[in-house]
Amino acid sequence: MHNHKKKSKIRFFGLIIVLGLVWYLSRYLRIDTQAIQNSLSKFPLVYSGLLYAVLYVIITFFIFFSKDVFWLVGAILFGPYISAFLIWVAEMINAFVLFYLARHLGRAFVEHHASEKYKEFDEKLGSLNFLWLFIFRAAPLIPYRFMDLGAGLTPIKFRKYFAAVVLGSPLKIFWIQYILAGVGMSIFSSPTALAEYFLSNRTLLAFSLVYPILVVFVVVKLIPRD
């Protein structure tokens, strides 16, 4: 038993090192949006789409916050529908990798060394039903990377979590890609571009009002109760 606890500490320390390196890369490395766009545009659609998905999985694993760059590039190059599909596929792969990375390196540590108060919270997360996992995945509040890693640290079954990834992610992804495809690069150059786009697309604006409600549900669910 003592040896098992020691191994869990070593594995958890390994997880911290991996995440520390990722944080370092995310902070100091920058991705050239225009360079990626120019490079991918040289290939036919099938090959550029495949290359985009591969680069998405690899680069966003090591540079967590590069996801925003890829979402924008994808929306401009492929439009909302194809880019949403490519990102959905890439996010499923990322969910698998990050979930099992956290499960293998960190779950045992949580089981053996977490405080009693946290263990209660851990059990609460582990008992979440599919509907709540679906809402978590569809709501634009918790970044996917942290959600994947966090789920791996809890008792949540991968099959149930992955079902939420498959079914819940497209709602958020397509919503964002549709907006990015409409606004384009002007989202950086014009502070009012996003507001003007929503005002000229009232149906999209009305649909977007659903998301704050989902966010409220997520926040209320996560607030610890005595």
PyMOL commands that set and color helices and strands:
alter all, ss='L'
color gray80, all
select helices_A, chain A and resi 2-28+33-40+45-62+64-113+116-126+130-138+144-153+158-183+186-189+193-199+202-208+210-222
alter helices_A, ss='H'
color red, helices_A
deselect
rebuild
show_as cartoon
